[in-house]
Amino acid sequence: MFDERDRAILDFEREWWQHPGAKEDAIRQTFGLSPARYYQVLGKLMDSEAALAYDPMLVKRLHRVREDRQSSRQKRVNPDSPEKN
């Protein structure tokens, strides 16, 4: 289900840098969620077809960021493994 909170999270993620202060503080103030819970919700949301339809550029960018982080994490954990490209 894609609701107003989901839209608000995607809108926030697109424009969070405009909020004063730390992103974590803005997450708490805006959504009443801990940053960890926010990122859990965002991760699930960005894998939904509804989110992709709502803001395809943002969702694709978030996927690239997640893939880059996973790749970096894998390199730290197993530096001798060949790169996948």
PDB file with SEQRES, HELIX, SHEET and CRYST1 records, atoms N, CA, C and O in Angstrom:
SEQRES   1 A   85  MET PHE ASP GLU ARG ASP ARG ALA ILE LEU ASP PHE GLU          
SEQRES   2 A   85  ARG GLU TRP TRP GLN HIS PRO GLY ALA LYS GLU ASP ALA          
SEQRES   3 A   85  ILE ARG GLN THR PHE GLY LEU SER PRO ALA ARG TYR TYR          
SEQRES   4 A   85  GLN VAL LEU GLY LYS LEU MET ASP SER GLU ALA ALA LEU          
SEQRES   5 A   85  ALA TYR ASP PRO MET LEU VAL LYS ARG LEU HIS ARG VAL          
SEQRES   6 A   85  ARG GLU ASP ARG GLN SER SER ARG GLN LYS ARG VAL ASN          
SEQRES   7 A   85  PRO ASP SER PRO GLU LYS ASN                                  
HELIX    1 AA1 GLU A    4  GLU A   15  1                                  12    
HELIX    2 AA2 TRP A   16  GLN A   18  5                                   3    
HELIX    3 AA3 LYS A   23  PHE A   31  1                                   9    
HELIX    4 AA4 PRO A   35  MET A   46  1                                  12    
HELIX    5 AA5 GLU A   49  TYR A   54  1                                   6    
HELIX    6 AA6 PRO A   56  VAL A   77  1                                  22    
CRYST1    1.000    1.000    1.000  90.00  90.00  90.00 P 1           1          
ATOM      1  N   MET A   1       0.839  -1.177   0.000  1.00  0.00           N  
ATOM      2  CA  MET A   1       0.000   0.000   0.000  1.00  0.00           C  
ATOM      3  C   MET A   1       0.893   1.253   0.000  1.00  0.00           C  
ATOM      4  O   MET A   1       1.834   1.346   0.789  1.00  0.00           O  
ATOM      5  N   PHE A   2       0.605   2.187  -0.861  1.00  0.00           N  
ATOM      6  CA  PHE A   2       1.368   3.430  -0.998  1.00  0.00           C  
ATOM      7  C   PHE A   2       0.479   4.562  -0.490  1.00  0.00           C  
ATOM      8  O   PHE A   2      -0.538   4.880  -1.106  1.00  0.00           O  
ATOM      9  N   ASP A   3       0.864   5.169   0.634  1.00  0.00           N  
ATOM     10  CA  ASP A   3       0.011   6.174   1.258  1.00  0.00           C  
ATOM     11  C   ASP A   3       0.725   7.515   1.379  1.00  0.00           C  
ATOM     12  O   ASP A   3       1.813   7.711   0.837  1.00  0.00           O  
ATOM     13  N   GLU A   4       0.097   8.419   2.093  1.00  0.00           N  
ATOM     14  CA  GLU A   4       0.653   9.775   2.266  1.00  0.00           C  
ATOM     15  C   GLU A   4       2.014   9.753   2.952  1.00  0.00           C  
ATOM     16  O   GLU A   4       2.909  10.512   2.580  1.00  0.00           O  
ATOM     17  N   ARG A   5       2.175   8.888   3.951  1.00  0.00           N  
ATOM     18  CA  ARG A   5       3.472   8.806   4.627  1.00  0.00           C  
ATOM     19  C   ARG A   5       4.557   8.356   3.653  1.00  0.00           C  
ATOM     20  O   ARG A   5       5.678   8.864   3.689  1.00  0.00           O  
ATOM     21  N   ASP A   6       4.226   7.416   2.796  1.00  0.00           N  
ATOM     22  CA  ASP A   6       5.194   6.949   1.807  1.00  0.00           C  
ATOM     23  C   ASP A   6       5.595   8.088   0.874  1.00  0.00           C  
ATOM     24  O   ASP A   6       6.778   8.275   0.590  1.00  0.00           O  
ATOM     25  N   ARG A   7       4.629   8.834   0.406  1.00  0.00           N  
ATOM     26  CA  ARG A   7       4.919   9.993  -0.450  1.00  0.00           C  
ATOM     27  C   ARG A   7       5.786  11.011   0.302  1.00  0.00           C  
ATOM     28  O   ARG A   7       6.742  11.559  -0.248  1.00  0.00           O  
ATOM     29  N   ALA A   8       5.430  11.250   1.569  1.00  0.00           N  
ATOM     30  CA  ALA A   8       6.173  12.209   2.382  1.00  0.00           C  
ATOM     31  C   ALA A   8       7.625  11.760   2.570  1.00  0.00           C  
ATOM     32  O   ALA A   8       8.539  12.583   2.540  1.00  0.00           O  
ATOM     33  N   ILE A   9       7.832  10.465   2.761  1.00  0.00           N  
ATOM     34  CA  ILE A   9       9.196   9.955   2.926  1.00  0.00           C  
ATOM     35  C   ILE A   9       9.994  10.151   1.637  1.00  0.00           C  
ATOM     36  O   ILE A   9      11.142  10.593   1.678  1.00  0.00           O  
ATOM     37  N   LEU A  10       9.391   9.827   0.502  1.00  0.00           N  
ATOM     38  CA  LEU A  10      10.101  10.032  -0.769  1.00  0.00           C  
ATOM     39  C   LEU A  10      10.362  11.512  -1.017  1.00  0.00           C  
ATOM     40  O   LEU A  10      11.445  11.886  -1.468  1.00  0.00           O  
ATOM     41  N   ASP A  11       9.388  12.345  -0.727  1.00  0.00           N  
ATOM     42  CA  ASP A  11       9.579  13.793  -0.888  1.00  0.00           C  
ATOM     43  C   ASP A  11      10.695  14.295   0.028  1.00  0.00           C  
ATOM     44  O   ASP A  11      11.538  15.091  -0.385  1.00  0.00           O  
ATOM     45  N   PHE A  12      10.693  13.823   1.268  1.00  0.00           N  
ATOM     46  CA  PHE A  12      11.739  14.207   2.215  1.00  0.00           C  
ATOM     47  C   PHE A  12      13.105  13.752   1.711  1.00  0.00           C  
ATOM     48  O   PHE A  12      14.071  14.513   1.759  1.00  0.00           O  
ATOM     49  N   GLU A  13      13.185  12.530   1.235  1.00  0.00           N  
ATOM     50  CA  GLU A  13      14.468  11.985   0.780  1.00  0.00           C  
ATOM     51  C   GLU A  13      15.004  12.778  -0.414  1.00  0.00           C  
ATOM     52  O   GLU A  13      16.215  12.928  -0.575  1.00  0.00           O  
ATOM     53  N   ARG A  14      14.116  13.271  -1.228  1.00  0.00           N  
ATOM     54  CA  ARG A  14      14.515  14.071  -2.381  1.00  0.00           C  
ATOM     55  C   ARG A  14      15.052  15.438  -1.948  1.00  0.00           C  
ATOM     56  O   ARG A  14      15.910  16.006  -2.624  1.00  0.00           O  
ATOM     57  N   GLU A  15      14.552  15.972  -0.819  1.00  0.00           N  
ATOM     58  CA  GLU A  15      14.862  17.352  -0.450  1.00  0.00           C  
ATOM     59  C   GLU A  15      15.395  17.512   0.973  1.00  0.00           C  
ATOM     60  O   GLU A  15      15.367  18.618   1.512  1.00  0.00           O  
ATOM     61  N   TRP A  16      15.879  16.438   1.592  1.00  0.00           N  
ATOM     62  CA  TRP A  16      16.266  16.518   3.007  1.00  0.00           C  
ATOM     63  C   TRP A  16      17.362  17.529   3.266  1.00  0.00           C  
ATOM     64  O   TRP A  16      17.422  18.109   4.350  1.00  0.00           O  
ATOM     65  N   TRP A  17      18.224  17.751   2.303  1.00  0.00           N  
ATOM     66  CA  TRP A  17      19.345  18.667   2.499  1.00  0.00           C  
ATOM     67  C   TRP A  17      18.888  20.106   2.719  1.00  0.00           C  
ATOM     68  O   TRP A  17      19.672  20.940   3.170  1.00  0.00           O  
ATOM     69  N   GLN A  18      17.632  20.404   2.405  1.00  0.00           N  
ATOM     70  CA  GLN A  18      17.099  21.746   2.616  1.00  0.00           C  
ATOM     71  C   GLN A  18      16.690  21.983   4.072  1.00  0.00           C  
ATOM     72  O   GLN A  18      16.460  23.123   4.476  1.00  0.00           O  
ATOM     73  N   HIS A  19      16.598  20.908   4.859  1.00  0.00           N  
ATOM     74  CA  HIS A  19      16.237  21.047   6.268  1.00  0.00           C  
ATOM     75  C   HIS A  19      17.459  21.503   7.067  1.00  0.00           C  
ATOM     76  O   HIS A  19      18.571  21.031   6.829  1.00  0.00           O  
ATOM     77  N   PRO A  20      17.255  22.408   8.001  1.00  0.00           N  
ATOM     78  CA  PRO A  20      18.396  22.829   8.825  1.00  0.00           C  
ATOM     79  C   PRO A  20      18.821  21.701   9.764  1.00  0.00           C  
ATOM     80  O   PRO A  20      17.992  20.904  10.204  1.00  0.00           O  
ATOM     81  N   GLY A  21      20.082  21.641  10.057  1.00  0.00           N  
ATOM     82  CA  GLY A  21      20.582  20.657  11.008  1.00  0.00           C  
ATOM     83  C   GLY A  21      20.843  19.298  10.391  1.00  0.00           C  
ATOM     84  O   GLY A  21      20.883  19.138   9.172  1.00  0.00           O  
ATOM     85  N   ALA A  22      21.016  18.334  11.265  1.00  0.00           N  
ATOM     86  CA  ALA A  22      21.354  16.984  10.832  1.00  0.00           C  
ATOM     87  C   ALA A  22      20.119  16.279  10.269  1.00  0.00           C  
ATOM     88  O   ALA A  22      18.992  16.518  10.701  1.00  0.00           O  
ATOM     89  N   LYS A  23      20.366  15.409   9.302  1.00  0.00           N  
ATOM     90  CA  LYS A  23      19.282  14.650   8.691  1.00  0.00           C  
ATOM     91  C   LYS A  23      18.550  13.804   9.739  1.00  0.00           C  
ATOM     92  O   LYS A  23      17.325  13.692   9.708  1.00  0.00           O  
ATOM     93  N   GLU A  24      19.303  13.217  10.658  1.00  0.00           N  
ATOM     94  CA  GLU A  24      18.696  12.370  11.681  1.00  0.00           C  
ATOM     95  C   GLU A  24      17.707  13.157  12.543  1.00  0.00           C  
ATOM     96  O   GLU A  24      16.647  12.646  12.904  1.00  0.00           O  
ATOM     97  N   ASP A  25      18.058  14.397  12.867  1.00  0.00           N  
ATOM     98  CA  ASP A  25      17.152  15.245  13.647  1.00  0.00           C  
ATOM     99  C   ASP A  25      15.891  15.573  12.848  1.00  0.00           C  
ATOM    100  O   ASP A  25      14.786  15.567  13.391  1.00  0.00           O  
ATOM    101  N   ALA A  26      16.063  15.856  11.565  1.00  0.00           N  
ATOM    102  CA  ALA A  26      14.916  16.161  10.703  1.00  0.00           C  
ATOM    103  C   ALA A  26      14.004  14.941  10.572  1.00  0.00           C  
ATOM    104  O   ALA A  26      12.783  15.086  10.524  1.00  0.00           O  
ATOM    105  N   ILE A  27      14.586  13.744  10.513  1.00  0.00           N  
ATOM    106  CA  ILE A  27      13.790  12.518  10.441  1.00  0.00           C  
ATOM    107  C   ILE A  27      12.940  12.385  11.700  1.00  0.00           C  
ATOM    108  O   ILE A  27      11.743  12.110  11.620  1.00  0.00           O  
ATOM    109  N   ARG A  28      13.555  12.578  12.853  1.00  0.00           N  
ATOM    110  CA  ARG A  28      12.811  12.467  14.120  1.00  0.00           C  
ATOM    111  C   ARG A  28      11.689  13.505  14.198  1.00  0.00           C  
ATOM    112  O   ARG A  28      10.567  13.184  14.587  1.00  0.00           O  
ATOM    113  N   GLN A  29      11.997  14.747  13.827  1.00  0.00           N  
ATOM    114  CA  GLN A  29      11.008  15.819  13.911  1.00  0.00           C  
ATOM    115  C   GLN A  29       9.888  15.629  12.900  1.00  0.00           C  
ATOM    116  O   GLN A  29       8.719  15.834  13.228  1.00  0.00           O  
ATOM    117  N   THR A  30      10.222  15.245  11.694  1.00  0.00           N  
ATOM    118  CA  THR A  30       9.239  15.161  10.619  1.00  0.00           C  
ATOM    119  C   THR A  30       8.354  13.930  10.730  1.00  0.00           C  
ATOM    120  O   THR A  30       7.142  14.017  10.529  1.00  0.00           O  
ATOM    121  N   PHE A  31       8.953  12.774  11.051  1.00  0.00           N  
ATOM    122  CA  PHE A  31       8.214  11.519  11.003  1.00  0.00           C  
ATOM    123  C   PHE A  31       8.008  10.849  12.361  1.00  0.00           C  
ATOM    124  O   PHE A  31       7.224   9.908  12.480  1.00  0.00           O  
ATOM    125  N   GLY A  32       8.709  11.334  13.378  1.00  0.00           N  
ATOM    126  CA  GLY A  32       8.601  10.702  14.682  1.00  0.00           C  
ATOM    127  C   GLY A  32       9.176   9.295  14.692  1.00  0.00           C  
ATOM    128  O   GLY A  32       8.752   8.448  15.478  1.00  0.00           O  
ATOM    129  N   LEU A  33      10.141   9.050  13.819  1.00  0.00           N  
ATOM    130  CA  LEU A  33      10.794   7.749  13.708  1.00  0.00           C  
ATOM    131  C   LEU A  33      12.259   7.878  14.072  1.00  0.00           C  
ATOM    132  O   LEU A  33      12.868   8.933  13.899  1.00  0.00           O  
ATOM    133  N   SER A  34      12.812   6.792  14.576  1.00  0.00           N  
ATOM    134  CA  SER A  34      14.266   6.770  14.739  1.00  0.00           C  
ATOM    135  C   SER A  34      14.877   6.674  13.338  1.00  0.00           C  
ATOM    136  O   SER A  34      14.238   6.163  12.418  1.00  0.00           O  
ATOM    137  N   PRO A  35      16.088   7.154  13.174  1.00  0.00           N  
ATOM    138  CA  PRO A  35      16.725   7.021  11.859  1.00  0.00           C  
ATOM    139  C   PRO A  35      16.797   5.572  11.379  1.00  0.00           C  
ATOM    140  O   PRO A  35      16.617   5.308  10.190  1.00  0.00           O  
ATOM    141  N   ALA A  36      17.059   4.632  12.288  1.00  0.00           N  
ATOM    142  CA  ALA A  36      17.131   3.224  11.885  1.00  0.00           C  
ATOM    143  C   ALA A  36      15.796   2.757  11.309  1.00  0.00           C  
ATOM    144  O   ALA A  36      15.759   2.100  10.269  1.00  0.00           O  
ATOM    145  N   ARG A  37      14.710   3.097  11.985  1.00  0.00           N  
ATOM    146  CA  ARG A  37      13.383   2.689  11.490  1.00  0.00           C  
ATOM    147  C   ARG A  37      13.058   3.389  10.176  1.00  0.00           C  
ATOM    148  O   ARG A  37      12.494   2.772   9.273  1.00  0.00           O  
ATOM    149  N   TYR A  38      13.404   4.663  10.058  1.00  0.00           N  
ATOM    150  CA  TYR A  38      13.181   5.410   8.818  1.00  0.00           C  
ATOM    151  C   TYR A  38      13.861   4.704   7.647  1.00  0.00           C  
ATOM    152  O   TYR A  38      13.256   4.526   6.589  1.00  0.00           O  
ATOM    153  N   TYR A  39      15.122   4.302   7.836  1.00  0.00           N  
ATOM    154  CA  TYR A  39      15.843   3.660   6.743  1.00  0.00           C  
ATOM    155  C   TYR A  39      15.290   2.277   6.436  1.00  0.00           C  
ATOM    156  O   TYR A  39      15.370   1.828   5.292  1.00  0.00           O  
ATOM    157  N   GLN A  40      14.732   1.592   7.424  1.00  0.00           N  
ATOM    158  CA  GLN A  40      14.049   0.324   7.151  1.00  0.00           C  
ATOM    159  C   GLN A  40      12.823   0.556   6.270  1.00  0.00           C  
ATOM    160  O   GLN A  40      12.601  -0.157   5.292  1.00  0.00           O  
ATOM    161  N   VAL A  41      12.041   1.555   6.630  1.00  0.00           N  
ATOM    162  CA  VAL A  41      10.842   1.887   5.855  1.00  0.00           C  
ATOM    163  C   VAL A  41      11.238   2.337   4.453  1.00  0.00           C  
ATOM    164  O   VAL A  41      10.633   1.908   3.470  1.00  0.00           O  
ATOM    165  N   LEU A  42      12.240   3.191   4.355  1.00  0.00           N  
ATOM    166  CA  LEU A  42      12.691   3.676   3.053  1.00  0.00           C  
ATOM    167  C   LEU A  42      13.193   2.528   2.185  1.00  0.00           C  
ATOM    168  O   LEU A  42      12.891   2.479   0.992  1.00  0.00           O  
ATOM    169  N   GLY A  43      13.948   1.614   2.760  1.00  0.00           N  
ATOM    170  CA  GLY A  43      14.461   0.480   1.997  1.00  0.00           C  
ATOM    171  C   GLY A  43      13.350  -0.366   1.415  1.00  0.00           C  
ATOM    172  O   GLY A  43      13.417  -0.776   0.256  1.00  0.00           O  
ATOM    173  N   LYS A  44      12.337  -0.627   2.206  1.00  0.00           N  
ATOM    174  CA  LYS A  44      11.195  -1.402   1.717  1.00  0.00           C  
ATOM    175  C   LYS A  44      10.420  -0.607   0.676  1.00  0.00           C  
ATOM    176  O   LYS A  44       9.992  -1.146  -0.344  1.00  0.00           O  
ATOM    177  N   LEU A  45      10.247   0.666   0.946  1.00  0.00           N  
ATOM    178  CA  LEU A  45       9.496   1.532   0.045  1.00  0.00           C  
ATOM    179  C   LEU A  45      10.164   1.643  -1.319  1.00  0.00           C  
ATOM    180  O   LEU A  45       9.489   1.588  -2.347  1.00  0.00           O  
ATOM    181  N   MET A  46      11.471   1.799  -1.334  1.00  0.00           N  
ATOM    182  CA  MET A  46      12.150   2.006  -2.619  1.00  0.00           C  
ATOM    183  C   MET A  46      12.161   0.756  -3.492  1.00  0.00           C  
ATOM    184  O   MET A  46      12.505   0.832  -4.671  1.00  0.00           O  
ATOM    185  N   ASP A  47      11.790  -0.393  -2.930  1.00  0.00           N  
ATOM    186  CA  ASP A  47      11.668  -1.610  -3.717  1.00  0.00           C  
ATOM    187  C   ASP A  47      10.255  -1.820  -4.252  1.00  0.00           C  
ATOM    188  O   ASP A  47       9.981  -2.827  -4.905  1.00  0.00           O  
ATOM    189  N   SER A  48       9.368  -0.883  -3.981  1.00  0.00           N  
ATOM    190  CA  SER A  48       7.984  -1.026  -4.424  1.00  0.00           C  
ATOM    191  C   SER A  48       7.768  -0.393  -5.799  1.00  0.00           C  
ATOM    192  O   SER A  48       8.388   0.609  -6.156  1.00  0.00           O  
ATOM    193  N   GLU A  49       6.881  -1.006  -6.539  1.00  0.00           N  
ATOM    194  CA  GLU A  49       6.511  -0.473  -7.857  1.00  0.00           C  
ATOM    195  C   GLU A  49       5.833   0.894  -7.730  1.00  0.00           C  
ATOM    196  O   GLU A  49       6.005   1.758  -8.589  1.00  0.00           O  
ATOM    197  N   ALA A  50       5.075   1.082  -6.670  1.00  0.00           N  
ATOM    198  CA  ALA A  50       4.380   2.354  -6.466  1.00  0.00           C  
ATOM    199  C   ALA A  50       5.373   3.497  -6.294  1.00  0.00           C  
ATOM    200  O   ALA A  50       5.168   4.582  -6.838  1.00  0.00           O  
ATOM    201  N   ALA A  51       6.444   3.265  -5.545  1.00  0.00           N  
ATOM    202  CA  ALA A  51       7.462   4.300  -5.354  1.00  0.00           C  
ATOM    203  C   ALA A  51       8.167   4.598  -6.665  1.00  0.00           C  
ATOM    204  O   ALA A  51       8.446   5.757  -6.975  1.00  0.00           O  
ATOM    205  N   LEU A  52       8.454   3.562  -7.433  1.00  0.00           N  
ATOM    206  CA  LEU A  52       9.102   3.750  -8.727  1.00  0.00           C  
ATOM    207  C   LEU A  52       8.210   4.567  -9.655  1.00  0.00           C  
ATOM    208  O   LEU A  52       8.700   5.425 -10.390  1.00  0.00           O  
ATOM    209  N   ALA A  53       6.920   4.309  -9.626  1.00  0.00           N  
ATOM    210  CA  ALA A  53       5.982   5.073 -10.454  1.00  0.00           C  
ATOM    211  C   ALA A  53       5.870   6.522  -9.968  1.00  0.00           C  
ATOM    212  O   ALA A  53       5.730   7.440 -10.776  1.00  0.00           O  
ATOM    213  N   TYR A  54       5.930   6.725  -8.650  1.00  0.00           N  
ATOM    214  CA  TYR A  54       5.779   8.064  -8.073  1.00  0.00           C  
ATOM    215  C   TYR A  54       6.970   8.959  -8.391  1.00  0.00           C  
ATOM    216  O   TYR A  54       6.790  10.120  -8.757  1.00  0.00           O  
ATOM    217  N   ASP A  55       8.179   8.434  -8.256  1.00  0.00           N  
ATOM    218  CA  ASP A  55       9.385   9.244  -8.492  1.00  0.00           C  
ATOM    219  C   ASP A  55      10.511   8.342  -9.004  1.00  0.00           C  
ATOM    220  O   ASP A  55      11.404   7.963  -8.246  1.00  0.00           O  
ATOM    221  N   PRO A  56      10.463   8.003 -10.294  1.00  0.00           N  
ATOM    222  CA  PRO A  56      11.442   7.047 -10.829  1.00  0.00           C  
ATOM    223  C   PRO A  56      12.894   7.512 -10.713  1.00  0.00           C  
ATOM    224  O   PRO A  56      13.774   6.693 -10.448  1.00  0.00           O  
ATOM    225  N   MET A  57      13.161   8.778 -10.899  1.00  0.00           N  
ATOM    226  CA  MET A  57      14.552   9.251 -10.823  1.00  0.00           C  
ATOM    227  C   MET A  57      15.106   9.090  -9.416  1.00  0.00           C  
ATOM    228  O   MET A  57      16.237   8.636  -9.245  1.00  0.00           O  
ATOM    229  N   LEU A  58      14.326   9.455  -8.414  1.00  0.00           N  
ATOM    230  CA  LEU A  58      14.765   9.324  -7.031  1.00  0.00           C  
ATOM    231  C   LEU A  58      14.985   7.863  -6.667  1.00  0.00           C  
ATOM    232  O   LEU A  58      16.014   7.516  -6.087  1.00  0.00           O  
ATOM    233  N   VAL A  59      14.038   7.016  -6.999  1.00  0.00           N  
ATOM    234  CA  VAL A  59      14.141   5.606  -6.638  1.00  0.00           C  
ATOM    235  C   VAL A  59      15.351   4.970  -7.317  1.00  0.00           C  
ATOM    236  O   VAL A  59      16.070   4.193  -6.690  1.00  0.00           O  
ATOM    237  N   LYS A  60      15.580   5.282  -8.564  1.00  0.00           N  
ATOM    238  CA  LYS A  60      16.754   4.735  -9.259  1.00  0.00           C  
ATOM    239  C   LYS A  60      18.052   5.244  -8.630  1.00  0.00           C  
ATOM    240  O   LYS A  60      19.021   4.494  -8.516  1.00  0.00           O  
ATOM    241  N   ARG A  61      18.075   6.509  -8.225  1.00  0.00           N  
ATOM    242  CA  ARG A  61      19.265   7.050  -7.559  1.00  0.00           C  
ATOM    243  C   ARG A  61      19.494   6.348  -6.216  1.00  0.00           C  
ATOM    244  O   ARG A  61      20.626   6.012  -5.868  1.00  0.00           O  
ATOM    245  N   LEU A  62      18.416   6.133  -5.473  1.00  0.00           N  
ATOM    246  CA  LEU A  62      18.540   5.441  -4.193  1.00  0.00           C  
ATOM    247  C   LEU A  62      19.034   4.005  -4.389  1.00  0.00           C  
ATOM    248  O   LEU A  62      19.798   3.495  -3.570  1.00  0.00           O  
ATOM    249  N   HIS A  63      18.605   3.362  -5.457  1.00  0.00           N  
ATOM    250  CA  HIS A  63      19.100   2.008  -5.759  1.00  0.00           C  
ATOM    251  C   HIS A  63      20.601   2.034  -6.049  1.00  0.00           C  
ATOM    252  O   HIS A  63      21.345   1.173  -5.580  1.00  0.00           O  
ATOM    253  N   ARG A  64      21.034   3.016  -6.818  1.00  0.00           N  
ATOM    254  CA  ARG A  64      22.476   3.131  -7.127  1.00  0.00           C  
ATOM    255  C   ARG A  64      23.282   3.364  -5.853  1.00  0.00           C  
ATOM    256  O   ARG A  64      24.337   2.758  -5.665  1.00  0.00           O  
ATOM    257  N   VAL A  65      22.797   4.228  -4.994  1.00  0.00           N  
ATOM    258  CA  VAL A  65      23.491   4.506  -3.730  1.00  0.00           C  
ATOM    259  C   VAL A  65      23.575   3.235  -2.890  1.00  0.00           C  
ATOM    260  O   VAL A  65      24.628   2.924  -2.332  1.00  0.00           O  
ATOM    261  N   ARG A  66      22.470   2.505  -2.800  1.00  0.00           N  
ATOM    262  CA  ARG A  66      22.463   1.267  -2.023  1.00  0.00           C  
ATOM    263  C   ARG A  66      23.438   0.254  -2.621  1.00  0.00           C  
ATOM    264  O   ARG A  66      24.180  -0.394  -1.883  1.00  0.00           O  
ATOM    265  N   GLU A  67      23.445   0.111  -3.935  1.00  0.00           N  
ATOM    266  CA  GLU A  67      24.359  -0.831  -4.583  1.00  0.00           C  
ATOM    267  C   GLU A  67      25.815  -0.433  -4.354  1.00  0.00           C  
ATOM    268  O   GLU A  67      26.662  -1.294  -4.118  1.00  0.00           O  
ATOM    269  N   ASP A  68      26.110   0.858  -4.423  1.00  0.00           N  
ATOM    270  CA  ASP A  68      27.481   1.336  -4.168  1.00  0.00           C  
ATOM    271  C   ASP A  68      27.897   1.028  -2.730  1.00  0.00           C  
ATOM    272  O   ASP A  68      29.025   0.597  -2.488  1.00  0.00           O  
ATOM    273  N   ARG A  69      26.999   1.245  -1.784  1.00  0.00           N  
ATOM    274  CA  ARG A  69      27.321   0.963  -0.379  1.00  0.00           C  
ATOM    275  C   ARG A  69      27.529  -0.526  -0.148  1.00  0.00           C  
ATOM    276  O   ARG A  69      28.434  -0.925   0.585  1.00  0.00           O  
ATOM    277  N   GLN A  70      26.691  -1.349  -0.774  1.00  0.00           N  
ATOM    278  CA  GLN A  70      26.852  -2.794  -0.630  1.00  0.00           C  
ATOM    279  C   GLN A  70      28.171  -3.252  -1.231  1.00  0.00           C  
ATOM    280  O   GLN A  70      28.841  -4.118  -0.669  1.00  0.00           O  
ATOM    281  N   SER A  71      28.549  -2.683  -2.360  1.00  0.00           N  
ATOM    282  CA  SER A  71      29.813  -3.033  -3.000  1.00  0.00           C  
ATOM    283  C   SER A  71      30.992  -2.615  -2.128  1.00  0.00           C  
ATOM    284  O   SER A  71      31.945  -3.376  -1.962  1.00  0.00           O  
ATOM    285  N   SER A  72      30.928  -1.410  -1.573  1.00  0.00           N  
ATOM    286  CA  SER A  72      31.997  -0.940  -0.689  1.00  0.00           C  
ATOM    287  C   SER A  72      32.110  -1.807   0.549  1.00  0.00           C  
ATOM    288  O   SER A  72      33.212  -2.128   0.994  1.00  0.00           O  
ATOM    289  N   ARG A  73      30.965  -2.187   1.105  1.00  0.00           N  
ATOM    290  CA  ARG A  73      30.957  -3.041   2.287  1.00  0.00           C  
ATOM    291  C   ARG A  73      31.566  -4.404   1.962  1.00  0.00           C  
ATOM    292  O   ARG A  73      32.340  -4.947   2.749  1.00  0.00           O  
ATOM    293  N   GLN A  74      31.214  -4.949   0.802  1.00  0.00           N  
ATOM    294  CA  GLN A  74      31.751  -6.245   0.404  1.00  0.00           C  
ATOM    295  C   GLN A  74      33.269  -6.177   0.213  1.00  0.00           C  
ATOM    296  O   GLN A  74      33.976  -7.122   0.563  1.00  0.00           O  
ATOM    297  N   LYS A  75      33.769  -5.088  -0.331  1.00  0.00           N  
ATOM    298  CA  LYS A  75      35.212  -4.924  -0.527  1.00  0.00           C  
ATOM    299  C   LYS A  75      35.941  -4.858   0.812  1.00  0.00           C  
ATOM    300  O   LYS A  75      37.056  -5.365   0.936  1.00  0.00           O  
ATOM    301  N   ARG A  76      35.319  -4.237   1.818  1.00  0.00           N  
ATOM    302  CA  ARG A  76      35.939  -4.173   3.137  1.00  0.00           C  
ATOM    303  C   ARG A  76      35.953  -5.542   3.809  1.00  0.00           C  
ATOM    304  O   ARG A  76      36.917  -5.908   4.482  1.00  0.00           O  
ATOM    305  N   VAL A  77      34.873  -6.290   3.617  1.00  0.00           N  
ATOM    306  CA  VAL A  77      34.760  -7.590   4.250  1.00  0.00           C  
ATOM    307  C   VAL A  77      35.647  -8.620   3.563  1.00  0.00           C  
ATOM    308  O   VAL A  77      36.264  -9.454   4.225  1.00  0.00           O  
ATOM    309  N   ASN A  78      35.711  -8.560   2.235  1.00  0.00           N  
ATOM    310  CA  ASN A  78      36.474  -9.539   1.469  1.00  0.00           C  
ATOM    311  C   ASN A  78      37.282  -8.812   0.394  1.00  0.00           C  
ATOM    312  O   ASN A  78      36.888  -8.820  -0.772  1.00  0.00           O  
ATOM    313  N   PRO A  79      38.394  -8.188   0.755  1.00  0.00           N  
ATOM    314  CA  PRO A  79      39.136  -7.368  -0.191  1.00  0.00           C  
ATOM    315  C   PRO A  79      39.762  -8.148  -1.354  1.00  0.00           C  
ATOM    316  O   PRO A  79      40.135  -7.543  -2.359  1.00  0.00           O  
ATOM    317  N   ASP A  80      39.885  -9.459  -1.241  1.00  0.00           N  
ATOM    318  CA  ASP A  80      40.515 -10.243  -2.299  1.00  0.00           C  
ATOM    319  C   ASP A  80      39.522 -10.750  -3.344  1.00  0.00           C  
ATOM    320  O   ASP A  80      39.940 -11.351  -4.333  1.00  0.00           O  
ATOM    321  N   SER A  81      38.230 -10.528  -3.155  1.00  0.00           N  
ATOM    322  CA  SER A  81      37.250 -11.037  -4.117  1.00  0.00           C  
ATOM    323  C   SER A  81      37.274 -10.178  -5.371  1.00  0.00           C  
ATOM    324  O   SER A  81      37.484  -8.968  -5.290  1.00  0.00           O  
ATOM    325  N   PRO A  82      37.060 -10.798  -6.542  1.00  0.00           N  
ATOM    326  CA  PRO A  82      37.032 -10.026  -7.791  1.00  0.00           C  
ATOM    327  C   PRO A  82      35.797  -9.131  -7.843  1.00  0.00           C  
ATOM    328  O   PRO A  82      34.744  -9.473  -7.305  1.00  0.00           O  
ATOM    329  N   GLU A  83      35.941  -7.989  -8.493  1.00  0.00           N  
ATOM    330  CA  GLU A  83      34.828  -7.054  -8.627  1.00  0.00           C  
ATOM    331  C   GLU A  83      33.821  -7.599  -9.601  1.00  0.00           C  
ATOM    332  O   GLU A  83      34.178  -8.260 -10.576  1.00  0.00           O  
ATOM    333  N   LYS A  84      32.533  -7.318  -9.335  1.00  0.00           N  
ATOM    334  CA  LYS A  84      31.446  -7.708 -10.233  1.00  0.00           C  
ATOM    335  C   LYS A  84      31.034  -6.496 -11.019  1.00  0.00           C  
ATOM    336  O   LYS A  84      30.523  -5.533 -10.447  1.00  0.00           O  
ATOM    337  N   ASN A  85      31.241  -6.518 -12.302  1.00  0.00           N  
ATOM    338  CA  ASN A  85      30.795  -5.415 -13.186  1.00  0.00           C  
ATOM    339  C   ASN A  85      30.389  -5.952 -14.497  1.00  0.00           C  
ATOM    340  O   ASN A  85      29.985  -5.192 -15.377  1.00  0.00           O  
TER     341      ASN A  85                                                      
END                                                                             
